[in-house]
Amino acid sequence: MAFLLIDADDTLWENNIYFEDAFDDFVDFLDHSTLNPLQIRDVLNEIELANARVHGYGARNFGRNLQQAFHHLAEREIGTEDLAHVMSLAERILEQPLELIEGVEATLEWLASRHDLTLFTKGNPEEQKLKVDRSGLSRYFAHTAIVKEKDAAAYRRIVQERSLAPEETWMIGNSPKSDINPAMEAGLGAVLVPHPRTWVLERQELRRPEGARFLQVESFPGLREHF
């Protein structure tokens, strides 16, 4: 039996696509005369990178980041109704249907019959708990942990709290920055399940310490071949 820590957003269900849709609507509403969407995205990335360290993640924090970007980039006088509309673009994310990624539930059922599963995710606790409840997947997990940031220290804490054996523990997820690199740094194995629309701030060059255990599968059902 292995101990499997499994990411949630963009590993078990779609998430970033809704943030990208909200960003596209923001670009249309901003209607900047010279900046293209990539340039606007660069500004927002800087804001999100700075604010995540303090406020964390989630749709409502994303809304506040959009408002800050609007303050910085708007070429017209800003009214309260403008800021309310910008926030509404992010709040709509919370209303989107939760779409499980193909093959996830059947694979979780298969893994849960053989291994100890922990849902290990980061973000706003209220928003993440709501998504877990809506997903109907909690019955496959022995434990759920929601943390502010998934760094090497967070992996060491969850291993200690759950009395897991690091050499028998794997982290499974789509994010090199949050799922793969810090897990290997903490001495765990890591399995990358790529998602074509992983958030740009979660992309990172893979860092594989000497002797690190690393796997990559094409899709979530591919985990059956290894576990």
CYANA upper distance limits for C-alpha pairs under 8 A (distance plus 0.5 A):
  1 MET  CA    114 ARG  CA      6.81
  1 MET  CA    115 HIS  CA      5.51
  1 MET  CA    116 ASP  CA      7.68
  2 ALA  CA    115 HIS  CA      5.80
  2 ALA  CA    116 ASP  CA      6.92
  2 ALA  CA    168 GLU  CA      5.81
  2 ALA  CA    169 THR  CA      6.51
  2 ALA  CA    170 TRP  CA      8.10
  2 ALA  CA    227 PHE  CA      8.30
  3 PHE  CA    115 HIS  CA      6.64
  3 PHE  CA    116 ASP  CA      5.41
  3 PHE  CA    117 LEU  CA      6.62
  3 PHE  CA    118 THR  CA      8.21
  3 PHE  CA    164 LEU  CA      7.47
  3 PHE  CA    165 ALA  CA      8.34
  3 PHE  CA    168 GLU  CA      6.57
  3 PHE  CA    169 THR  CA      5.05
  3 PHE  CA    170 TRP  CA      6.83
  4 LEU  CA    115 HIS  CA      7.55
  4 LEU  CA    116 ASP  CA      6.64
  4 LEU  CA    117 LEU  CA      5.41
  4 LEU  CA    118 THR  CA      6.67
  4 LEU  CA    169 THR  CA      6.31
  4 LEU  CA    170 TRP  CA      5.52
  4 LEU  CA    171 MET  CA      6.50
  4 LEU  CA    172 ILE  CA      7.63
  5 LEU  CA    117 LEU  CA      6.51
  5 LEU  CA    118 THR  CA      5.24
  5 LEU  CA    119 LEU  CA      6.37
  5 LEU  CA    120 PHE  CA      6.29
  5 LEU  CA    169 THR  CA      7.90
  5 LEU  CA    170 TRP  CA      6.54
  5 LEU  CA    171 MET  CA      5.14
  5 LEU  CA    172 ILE  CA      6.59
  6 ILE  CA     11 THR  CA      8.47
  6 ILE  CA    117 LEU  CA      7.69
  6 ILE  CA    118 THR  CA      6.63
  6 ILE  CA    119 LEU  CA      5.49
  6 ILE  CA    120 PHE  CA      6.06
  6 ILE  CA    121 THR  CA      8.23
  6 ILE  CA    171 MET  CA      6.40
  6 ILE  CA    172 ILE  CA      5.32
  6 ILE  CA    173 GLY  CA      6.70
  7 ASP  CA     11 THR  CA      6.41
  7 ASP  CA     12 LEU  CA      7.66
  7 ASP  CA    119 LEU  CA      6.63
  7 ASP  CA    120 PHE  CA      5.78
  7 ASP  CA    121 THR  CA      5.81
  7 ASP  CA    171 MET  CA      8.19
  7 ASP  CA    172 ILE  CA      6.66
  7 ASP  CA    173 GLY  CA      5.49
  7 ASP  CA    174 ASN  CA      8.16
  7 ASP  CA    179 ASP  CA      7.74
  8 ALA  CA     12 LEU  CA      5.55
  8 ALA  CA     13 TRP  CA      7.13
  8 ALA  CA    119 LEU  CA      7.42
  8 ALA  CA    120 PHE  CA      7.61
  8 ALA  CA    121 THR  CA      6.28
  8 ALA  CA    173 GLY  CA      8.20
  9 ASP  CA     13 TRP  CA      6.14
  9 ASP  CA     14 GLU  CA      6.83
  9 ASP  CA     15 ASN  CA      5.99
  9 ASP  CA     16 ASN  CA      8.23
  9 ASP  CA    121 THR  CA      8.12
 10 ASP  CA     14 GLU  CA      5.37
 10 ASP  CA     15 ASN  CA      6.00
 10 ASP  CA     16 ASN  CA      7.35
 10 ASP  CA    101 ILE  CA      8.37
 10 ASP  CA    174 ASN  CA      7.13
 10 ASP  CA    195 HIS  CA      7.13
 10 ASP  CA    198 THR  CA      7.54
 11 THR  CA    101 ILE  CA      7.87
 11 THR  CA    173 GLY  CA      6.11
 11 THR  CA    174 ASN  CA      6.24
 11 THR  CA    193 VAL  CA      7.47
 11 THR  CA    195 HIS  CA      7.95
 11 THR  CA    220 PHE  CA      8.03
 12 LEU  CA    100 LEU  CA      6.44
 12 LEU  CA    101 ILE  CA      6.21
 12 LEU  CA    104 VAL  CA      6.51
 13 TRP  CA     98 LEU  CA      7.34
 13 TRP  CA     99 GLU  CA      5.99
 13 TRP  CA    100 LEU  CA      4.65
 13 TRP  CA    101 ILE  CA      5.47
 14 GLU  CA     98 LEU  CA      7.62
 14 GLU  CA     99 GLU  CA      6.19
 14 GLU  CA    100 LEU  CA      6.93
 14 GLU  CA    101 ILE  CA      6.92
 15 ASN  CA     19 PHE  CA      7.70
 16 ASN  CA     20 GLU  CA      6.71
 16 ASN  CA    197 ARG  CA      7.27
 16 ASN  CA    198 THR  CA      7.11
 16 ASN  CA    199 TRP  CA      6.69
 17 ILE  CA     21 ASP  CA      6.74
 17 ILE  CA    197 ARG  CA      7.37
 18 TYR  CA     22 ALA  CA      6.76
 18 TYR  CA     93 ILE  CA      6.37
 18 TYR  CA     96 GLN  CA      8.15
 19 PHE  CA     23 PHE  CA      6.68
 19 PHE  CA     59 ALA  CA      8.34
 19 PHE  CA     90 ALA  CA      7.79
 19 PHE  CA     93 ILE  CA      7.34
 20 GLU  CA     24 ASP  CA      6.75
 21 ASP  CA     25 ASP  CA      6.92
 22 ALA  CA     26 PHE  CA      6.68
 22 ALA  CA     89 LEU  CA      5.95
 22 ALA  CA     90 ALA  CA      6.60
 22 ALA  CA     93 ILE  CA      8.05
 23 PHE  CA     27 VAL  CA      6.74
 24 ASP  CA     28 ASP  CA      6.92
 24 ASP  CA     37 PRO  CA      8.46
 25 ASP  CA     29 PHE  CA      6.71
 25 ASP  CA     89 LEU  CA      7.71
 26 PHE  CA     30 LEU  CA      6.50
 26 PHE  CA     66 LEU  CA      8.19
 26 PHE  CA     86 VAL  CA      7.26
 26 PHE  CA     89 LEU  CA      7.71
 27 VAL  CA     31 ASP  CA      6.63
 27 VAL  CA     32 HIS  CA      8.13
 27 VAL  CA     37 PRO  CA      7.01
 27 VAL  CA     40 ILE  CA      8.07
 30 LEU  CA     70 PHE  CA      7.56
 30 LEU  CA     73 LEU  CA      8.33
 30 LEU  CA     74 ALA  CA      6.79
 32 HIS  CA     36 ASN  CA      8.18
 32 HIS  CA     73 LEU  CA      8.16
 32 HIS  CA     74 ALA  CA      7.62
 32 HIS  CA     75 GLU  CA      7.47
 35 LEU  CA     39 GLN  CA      6.28
 35 LEU  CA     40 ILE  CA      6.84
 36 ASN  CA     40 ILE  CA      6.82
 37 PRO  CA     41 ARG  CA      6.45
 38 LEU  CA     42 ASP  CA      6.73
 39 GLN  CA     43 VAL  CA      7.11
 40 ILE  CA     44 LEU  CA      6.87
 41 ARG  CA     45 ASN  CA      6.45
 42 ASP  CA     46 GLU  CA      6.94
 43 VAL  CA     47 ILE  CA      7.04
 43 VAL  CA     69 ALA  CA      7.46
 44 LEU  CA     48 GLU  CA      6.55
 44 LEU  CA     65 ASN  CA      7.58
 44 LEU  CA     66 LEU  CA      7.57
 44 LEU  CA     69 ALA  CA      6.44
 45 ASN  CA     49 LEU  CA      6.46
 45 ASN  CA    201 LEU  CA      7.93
 46 GLU  CA     50 ALA  CA      6.79
 47 ILE  CA     51 ASN  CA      6.58
 47 ILE  CA     65 ASN  CA      6.85
 47 ILE  CA     68 GLN  CA      8.13
 47 ILE  CA     69 ALA  CA      7.78
 48 GLU  CA     52 ALA  CA      6.25
 48 GLU  CA     62 PHE  CA      8.09
 48 GLU  CA     65 ASN  CA      6.68
 49 LEU  CA     53 ARG  CA      7.61
 49 LEU  CA    201 LEU  CA      8.12
 50 ALA  CA     54 VAL  CA      8.07
 51 ASN  CA     55 HIS  CA      6.24
 51 ASN  CA     56 GLY  CA      7.53
 51 ASN  CA     65 ASN  CA      8.15
 52 ALA  CA     56 GLY  CA      4.75
 52 ALA  CA     57 TYR  CA      6.55
 55 HIS  CA     61 ASN  CA      7.48
 56 GLY  CA     61 ASN  CA      7.72
 56 GLY  CA    123 GLY  CA      6.75
 56 GLY  CA    124 ASN  CA      7.43
 56 GLY  CA    148 LYS  CA      6.56
 56 GLY  CA    149 GLU  CA      8.01
 57 TYR  CA     61 ASN  CA      6.39
 57 TYR  CA     62 PHE  CA      7.48
 57 TYR  CA    122 LYS  CA      8.22
 57 TYR  CA    123 GLY  CA      5.26
 57 TYR  CA    124 ASN  CA      6.38
 57 TYR  CA    148 LYS  CA      8.32
 58 GLY  CA     62 PHE  CA      6.65
 58 GLY  CA    123 GLY  CA      6.08
 58 GLY  CA    124 ASN  CA      5.83
 58 GLY  CA    127 GLU  CA      7.41
 59 ALA  CA     63 GLY  CA      6.73
 59 ALA  CA     90 ALA  CA      6.05
 59 ALA  CA     91 GLU  CA      6.71
 59 ALA  CA     93 ILE  CA      6.95
 59 ALA  CA     94 LEU  CA      7.38
 59 ALA  CA    127 GLU  CA      8.49
 60 ARG  CA     64 ARG  CA      6.94
 60 ARG  CA     87 MET  CA      8.05
 60 ARG  CA     90 ALA  CA      6.88
 60 ARG  CA     91 GLU  CA      6.81
 61 ASN  CA     65 ASN  CA      6.77
 62 PHE  CA     66 LEU  CA      6.71
 62 PHE  CA     90 ALA  CA      6.90
 63 GLY  CA     67 GLN  CA      6.74
 63 GLY  CA     86 VAL  CA      7.28
 63 GLY  CA     87 MET  CA      5.18
 63 GLY  CA     88 SER  CA      8.02
 63 GLY  CA     89 LEU  CA      7.72
 63 GLY  CA     90 ALA  CA      5.37
 63 GLY  CA     91 GLU  CA      7.60
 64 ARG  CA     68 GLN  CA      6.76
 64 ARG  CA     87 MET  CA      7.28
 65 ASN  CA     69 ALA  CA      6.72
 66 LEU  CA     70 PHE  CA      6.57
 66 LEU  CA     86 VAL  CA      7.10
 66 LEU  CA     87 MET  CA      7.79
 67 GLN  CA     71 HIS  CA      6.73
 67 GLN  CA     83 LEU  CA      6.49
 67 GLN  CA     86 VAL  CA      6.64
 67 GLN  CA     87 MET  CA      7.30
 68 GLN  CA     72 HIS  CA      6.82
 69 ALA  CA     73 LEU  CA      6.53
 70 PHE  CA     74 ALA  CA      5.84
 70 PHE  CA     83 LEU  CA      8.43
 71 HIS  CA     78 ILE  CA      7.95
 74 ALA  CA     78 ILE  CA      7.92
 78 ILE  CA     82 ASP  CA      6.76
 78 ILE  CA     83 LEU  CA      8.05
 79 GLY  CA     83 LEU  CA      7.27
 80 THR  CA     84 ALA  CA      6.65
 81 GLU  CA     85 HIS  CA      6.61
 82 ASP  CA     86 VAL  CA      6.78
 83 LEU  CA     87 MET  CA      6.71
 84 ALA  CA     88 SER  CA      6.67
 85 HIS  CA     89 LEU  CA      7.00
 86 VAL  CA     90 ALA  CA      7.65
 87 MET  CA     91 GLU  CA      6.78
 88 SER  CA     92 ARG  CA      6.58
 89 LEU  CA     93 ILE  CA      7.90
 90 ALA  CA     94 LEU  CA      8.26
 91 GLU  CA     95 GLU  CA      7.82
 92 ARG  CA     96 GLN  CA      7.24
 94 LEU  CA    127 GLU  CA      8.37
 98 LEU  CA    131 LYS  CA      7.71
 98 LEU  CA    134 ARG  CA      7.45
 98 LEU  CA    135 SER  CA      7.14
100 LEU  CA    104 VAL  CA      7.23
100 LEU  CA    105 GLU  CA      8.27
100 LEU  CA    135 SER  CA      7.78
103 GLY  CA    107 THR  CA      6.63
103 GLY  CA    220 PHE  CA      7.22
103 GLY  CA    221 PRO  CA      6.23
104 VAL  CA    108 LEU  CA      6.56
104 VAL  CA    220 PHE  CA      6.63
104 VAL  CA    221 PRO  CA      7.15
105 GLU  CA    109 GLU  CA      6.68
105 GLU  CA    137 LEU  CA      7.64
106 ALA  CA    110 TRP  CA      6.81
107 THR  CA    111 LEU  CA      6.62
107 THR  CA    220 PHE  CA      7.74
107 THR  CA    221 PRO  CA      6.03
107 THR  CA    223 LEU  CA      8.19
107 THR  CA    224 ARG  CA      7.67
108 LEU  CA    112 ALA  CA      6.38
108 LEU  CA    140 TYR  CA      6.97
109 GLU  CA    113 SER  CA      7.00
109 GLU  CA    140 TYR  CA      6.81
110 TRP  CA    114 ARG  CA      7.54
110 TRP  CA    224 ARG  CA      8.33
111 LEU  CA    115 HIS  CA      6.32
111 LEU  CA    117 LEU  CA      8.30
111 LEU  CA    224 ARG  CA      7.94
111 LEU  CA    227 PHE  CA      7.69
112 ALA  CA    116 ASP  CA      6.92
112 ALA  CA    117 LEU  CA      6.81
112 ALA  CA    140 TYR  CA      6.19
112 ALA  CA    141 PHE  CA      7.65
116 ASP  CA    141 PHE  CA      7.94
116 ASP  CA    142 ALA  CA      7.04
117 LEU  CA    140 TYR  CA      7.64
117 LEU  CA    141 PHE  CA      5.44
117 LEU  CA    142 ALA  CA      6.22
117 LEU  CA    143 HIS  CA      7.55
118 THR  CA    141 PHE  CA      5.91
118 THR  CA    142 ALA  CA      6.40
118 THR  CA    143 HIS  CA      5.36
118 THR  CA    144 THR  CA      6.11
118 THR  CA    145 ALA  CA      7.90
119 LEU  CA    141 PHE  CA      6.84
119 LEU  CA    143 HIS  CA      6.88
119 LEU  CA    144 THR  CA      5.13
119 LEU  CA    145 ALA  CA      6.67
120 PHE  CA    144 THR  CA      6.61
120 PHE  CA    145 ALA  CA      5.52
120 PHE  CA    146 ILE  CA      6.65
120 PHE  CA    147 VAL  CA      8.34
121 THR  CA    128 GLN  CA      8.39
121 THR  CA    145 ALA  CA      6.90
121 THR  CA    146 ILE  CA      5.52
121 THR  CA    147 VAL  CA      6.90
121 THR  CA    150 LYS  CA      8.12
122 LYS  CA    128 GLN  CA      8.31
122 LYS  CA    146 ILE  CA      5.68
122 LYS  CA    147 VAL  CA      5.19
122 LYS  CA    148 LYS  CA      5.87
122 LYS  CA    149 GLU  CA      6.26
122 LYS  CA    150 LYS  CA      6.94
123 GLY  CA    127 GLU  CA      8.07
123 GLY  CA    128 GLN  CA      6.97
123 GLY  CA    146 ILE  CA      7.41
123 GLY  CA    147 VAL  CA      7.11
123 GLY  CA    148 LYS  CA      6.21
123 GLY  CA    149 GLU  CA      7.98
124 ASN  CA    128 GLN  CA      6.50
124 ASN  CA    148 LYS  CA      7.88
125 PRO  CA    129 LYS  CA      6.45
125 PRO  CA    146 ILE  CA      6.68
125 PRO  CA    147 VAL  CA      8.20
126 GLU  CA    130 LEU  CA      6.75
127 GLU  CA    131 LYS  CA      6.89
128 GLN  CA    132 VAL  CA      6.70
128 GLN  CA    146 ILE  CA      7.94
129 LYS  CA    133 ASP  CA      6.65
130 LEU  CA    134 ARG  CA      6.64
131 LYS  CA    135 SER  CA      6.48
132 VAL  CA    136 GLY  CA      7.27
132 VAL  CA    137 LEU  CA      7.27
132 VAL  CA    138 SER  CA      6.98
133 ASP  CA    137 LEU  CA      8.05
133 ASP  CA    138 SER  CA      7.54
137 LEU  CA    141 PHE  CA      8.10
138 SER  CA    144 THR  CA      8.42
147 VAL  CA    154 ALA  CA      8.13
149 GLU  CA    154 ALA  CA      7.70
149 GLU  CA    178 SER  CA      8.30
150 LYS  CA    154 ALA  CA      6.04
150 LYS  CA    155 TYR  CA      7.48
150 LYS  CA    178 SER  CA      5.78
150 LYS  CA    179 ASP  CA      7.66
150 LYS  CA    182 PRO  CA      7.85
151 ASP  CA    155 TYR  CA      7.08
151 ASP  CA    178 SER  CA      6.91
151 ASP  CA    182 PRO  CA      5.70
151 ASP  CA    183 ALA  CA      8.09
152 ALA  CA    156 ARG  CA      6.82
152 ALA  CA    182 PRO  CA      4.94
152 ALA  CA    183 ALA  CA      6.51
152 ALA  CA    185 GLU  CA      6.54
152 ALA  CA    186 ALA  CA      5.67
153 ALA  CA    157 ARG  CA      6.70
153 ALA  CA    186 ALA  CA      7.84
154 ALA  CA    158 ILE  CA      6.79
155 TYR  CA    159 VAL  CA      6.70
155 TYR  CA    182 PRO  CA      7.91
155 TYR  CA    183 ALA  CA      6.69
155 TYR  CA    186 ALA  CA      6.84
156 ARG  CA    160 GLN  CA      6.70
156 ARG  CA    186 ALA  CA      6.57
157 ARG  CA    161 GLU  CA      6.44
158 ILE  CA    162 ARG  CA      6.49
159 VAL  CA    163 SER  CA      6.23
159 VAL  CA    164 LEU  CA      5.42
159 VAL  CA    165 ALA  CA      7.71
159 VAL  CA    166 PRO  CA      7.40
160 GLN  CA    164 LEU  CA      7.04
164 LEU  CA    168 GLU  CA      8.19
164 LEU  CA    169 THR  CA      7.40
165 ALA  CA    169 THR  CA      6.71
166 PRO  CA    170 TRP  CA      8.48
166 PRO  CA    187 GLY  CA      6.83
166 PRO  CA    188 LEU  CA      5.90
167 GLU  CA    187 GLY  CA      7.85
167 GLU  CA    188 LEU  CA      6.84
167 GLU  CA    189 GLY  CA      7.95
168 GLU  CA    188 LEU  CA      8.22
168 GLU  CA    189 GLY  CA      8.36
169 THR  CA    188 LEU  CA      6.17
169 THR  CA    189 GLY  CA      6.68
170 TRP  CA    183 ALA  CA      8.41
170 TRP  CA    188 LEU  CA      6.11
170 TRP  CA    189 GLY  CA      4.84
170 TRP  CA    190 ALA  CA      5.70
170 TRP  CA    191 VAL  CA      7.57
171 MET  CA    179 ASP  CA      6.92
171 MET  CA    180 ILE  CA      7.48
171 MET  CA    183 ALA  CA      6.89
171 MET  CA    188 LEU  CA      7.54
171 MET  CA    189 GLY  CA      6.72
171 MET  CA    190 ALA  CA      5.20
171 MET  CA    191 VAL  CA      6.64
172 ILE  CA    179 ASP  CA      7.22
172 ILE  CA    180 ILE  CA      8.09
172 ILE  CA    190 ALA  CA      6.39
172 ILE  CA    191 VAL  CA      5.19
172 ILE  CA    192 LEU  CA      6.65
172 ILE  CA    193 VAL  CA      7.52
173 GLY  CA    179 ASP  CA      5.90
173 GLY  CA    180 ILE  CA      7.64
173 GLY  CA    191 VAL  CA      6.99
173 GLY  CA    192 LEU  CA      5.97
173 GLY  CA    193 VAL  CA      5.99
173 GLY  CA    194 PRO  CA      8.23
174 ASN  CA    179 ASP  CA      7.30
174 ASN  CA    192 LEU  CA      6.02
174 ASN  CA    193 VAL  CA      5.27
174 ASN  CA    194 PRO  CA      5.39
174 ASN  CA    195 HIS  CA      6.43
174 ASN  CA    198 THR  CA      7.61
175 SER  CA    179 ASP  CA      5.66
175 SER  CA    180 ILE  CA      7.00
175 SER  CA    192 LEU  CA      7.85
175 SER  CA    194 PRO  CA      8.10
175 SER  CA    198 THR  CA      7.50
175 SER  CA    202 GLU  CA      5.95
175 SER  CA    203 ARG  CA      6.82
176 PRO  CA    180 ILE  CA      5.19
176 PRO  CA    181 ASN  CA      6.22
176 PRO  CA    192 LEU  CA      7.88
176 PRO  CA    202 GLU  CA      6.98
176 PRO  CA    203 ARG  CA      6.27
176 PRO  CA    204 GLN  CA      5.98
176 PRO  CA    205 GLU  CA      7.57
176 PRO  CA    206 LEU  CA      6.75
177 LYS  CA    181 ASN  CA      6.37
177 LYS  CA    182 PRO  CA      7.58
177 LYS  CA    202 GLU  CA      5.62
177 LYS  CA    203 ARG  CA      6.46
177 LYS  CA    204 GLN  CA      5.95
178 SER  CA    182 PRO  CA      6.86
178 SER  CA    202 GLU  CA      7.22
179 ASP  CA    183 ALA  CA      6.70
179 ASP  CA    190 ALA  CA      7.92
179 ASP  CA    192 LEU  CA      8.36
180 ILE  CA    184 MET  CA      6.79
180 ILE  CA    190 ALA  CA      5.87
180 ILE  CA    191 VAL  CA      7.41
180 ILE  CA    192 LEU  CA      7.13
180 ILE  CA    206 LEU  CA      8.03
181 ASN  CA    185 GLU  CA      6.65
181 ASN  CA    206 LEU  CA      6.76
181 ASN  CA    207 ARG  CA      6.26
181 ASN  CA    208 ARG  CA      7.70
182 PRO  CA    186 ALA  CA      6.66
183 ALA  CA    187 GLY  CA      7.02
183 ALA  CA    188 LEU  CA      5.79
183 ALA  CA    189 GLY  CA      7.28
183 ALA  CA    190 ALA  CA      6.85
184 MET  CA    188 LEU  CA      5.49
184 MET  CA    189 GLY  CA      6.35
184 MET  CA    190 ALA  CA      6.80
184 MET  CA    208 ARG  CA      7.39
184 MET  CA    209 PRO  CA      7.57
184 MET  CA    212 ALA  CA      6.67
184 MET  CA    213 ARG  CA      7.79
184 MET  CA    214 PHE  CA      8.46
185 GLU  CA    209 PRO  CA      7.51
187 GLY  CA    212 ALA  CA      7.74
188 LEU  CA    212 ALA  CA      8.17
188 LEU  CA    213 ARG  CA      7.69
189 GLY  CA    212 ALA  CA      7.17
189 GLY  CA    213 ARG  CA      5.01
189 GLY  CA    214 PHE  CA      6.28
190 ALA  CA    213 ARG  CA      6.84
190 ALA  CA    214 PHE  CA      5.49
190 ALA  CA    215 LEU  CA      6.87
191 VAL  CA    214 PHE  CA      6.35
191 VAL  CA    215 LEU  CA      5.16
191 VAL  CA    216 GLN  CA      5.88
191 VAL  CA    217 VAL  CA      7.76
192 LEU  CA    214 PHE  CA      8.40
192 LEU  CA    215 LEU  CA      6.86
192 LEU  CA    216 GLN  CA      5.18
192 LEU  CA    217 VAL  CA      6.95
193 VAL  CA    216 GLN  CA      6.70
193 VAL  CA    217 VAL  CA      6.06
193 VAL  CA    218 GLU  CA      6.82
193 VAL  CA    219 SER  CA      6.28
193 VAL  CA    220 PHE  CA      6.82
194 PRO  CA    198 THR  CA      8.30
194 PRO  CA    216 GLN  CA      8.46
194 PRO  CA    217 VAL  CA      8.14
194 PRO  CA    218 GLU  CA      7.31
194 PRO  CA    219 SER  CA      7.64
198 THR  CA    202 GLU  CA      7.22
198 THR  CA    203 ARG  CA      7.60
199 TRP  CA    203 ARG  CA      7.38
208 ARG  CA    212 ALA  CA      6.44
208 ARG  CA    214 PHE  CA      8.30
217 VAL  CA    222 GLY  CA      6.06
217 VAL  CA    223 LEU  CA      7.30
218 GLU  CA    222 GLY  CA      6.95
219 SER  CA    223 LEU  CA      8.27
222 GLY  CA    226 HIS  CA      8.15
223 LEU  CA    227 PHE  CA      6.57
